[in-house]
Amino acid sequence: RWLCCWPFRFRVIRGEFTMASLQLAAKARQLVGINKAARLYRSICKEIPNVMTIYDIDIPFDEAKKAIRGHIALNEYLVDERVIDMVVEKGYMELEEALLQHKQRPHMLTFLNTGWNGIGANVANRKKLGLDASIDDQFNRA
């Protein structure tokens, strides 16, 4: 039996409520196709407007799409089919968590920011501290 309470669907099992999930990762395991990463990218792009509305993120669609493309490009060197399947499944899990609001707005903003700049771009631009750094240098670190 299902009980609907927008935006969540609850399933009643033996008198207890359990949260229903989208099961996107399980569906990803059943995909048979040549390019699973491209299918993941397309399904994420379809959900970008919903995620932007849910988290009240005010950036253009093209920039969000560019950030997602940046995250997918970070894994383009992968060759082993099992590793590719695992990364695609993890991508579907991340999408499902975002759609079910298991993330917070700062998490989504950080995710989009690292997609634009690449992982570690923020770390590379930070001021390096030496062993003789004073307290003021530590607090003024950009």
N, C-alpha and C positions, 0 to 999 in steps of 0.2 A: 504494500500500500504506500502511496506517495502523498505527502502533504506539501502543498506549495505555499511558500511565503516569500514573495519577491524580495531580493534577487536570488534566494537560495531555494533549493529543493531538499526536503528532508525525507528520509525513508523510515518508515515505522517497522521495526523488527522486534517482535516479542515485547511490545509496549514501550520500547526505547527509541528515541530519535537518533538517527545517524546521518551524518552529512553525505549527501550524494556528490560524487565527483564526475568530472567529464570523461575520465579514463582516456585521455589523449595519448598517453605513453603506451598503453596497452594496444590502442589502435595503430600506433606507429610500428609496433612489433609485427603487426599483421600486414603491413604495407609490402607489396611486391612491386618493385619498379627499378628503373635504372638509376635515377637520381633522387634519392630520398631527401637529401639536403635542399634541393630546389623545391620539393613539395613542402618541406618544413618552412622555408622562406615564404612561399606563397600563402600558406595558412597563417603565418604570423602577420603578414601584410594585410590579410583580410581582417584580422582582429585588432590592428593598430587603432582605428577610430574608437572601438569599444574600450580599449585599455586607456586611451587618452581621456575619454569621458569619465571612466570610473575613477581614475587617479587625479583628475582635474589638472592635467599637464597641458600647458598652452604652448606647444611648439608645432610648426608646420608638419604636415604628413610626410613631405619629402625628406626633411631632416631626420625624422624618426625612422624612416625607411633606410636612410643612409647609415644610421647608427646600427640597425639590425644587420645590414649588409657588412658593416665593419666587424661585428661579432662573428659572423659566419666566415668572413675572410681570415680570421685568426686561426681557423682550423682547416684551411685549404691544403695544408701540407700532409694531412693524414692519408695513409695508403691502406692500412689494414681494415678489411671490411667489418670485422667485429668492433673495432674502435669507432669507426664511422657510425655503425648502428647504435652504439652506446651514446655517442655525442648527440645524434639526432633524437634519440629517446629522451635524453636530458633536456634538449631544447623543447620538446613537447611538454615535459614536466614543468619547465619554467613558464611556458605559456599558460598551462593549466593553473599554476599557482597565481599567476597574474590575473587571470580571469575570475578565479574564485576569491580574489582579494585576500590572499594569504601574505601578500607583500605590503609594504607601506610606501607612501609617496617618495620619501628620500631614497628608498631602494631602487625604485624605478628611475628616478633622476640620475642616480649613480650609474645604473645599467646603461642608460642612454648616453651619458657623458663618456663612459669608457668605450662605448661603441664608436663615438665620433673621433675620439683622440687615440684610441688604441689602449690596451691595458698597459699601465705603467707610465703613461704620458705625464700624469700628475706627479708621480714619484720622481721622474727624471728631471722635472723642472724645479723641484724643491732645492733649497739651499743645502749644501752638504756641510755637516758639522765636523770639525776636527776634534782631537782628543783634548785640546786646550780651550774648547768653547766655553764662554762665560754663560751665566744664567740669562743675561740679556740676549745673547745670541740665540739661545735655545727658545726663548719666548718670541723673538722677532723672526723666527724662521718662517719663510713664506711658503 
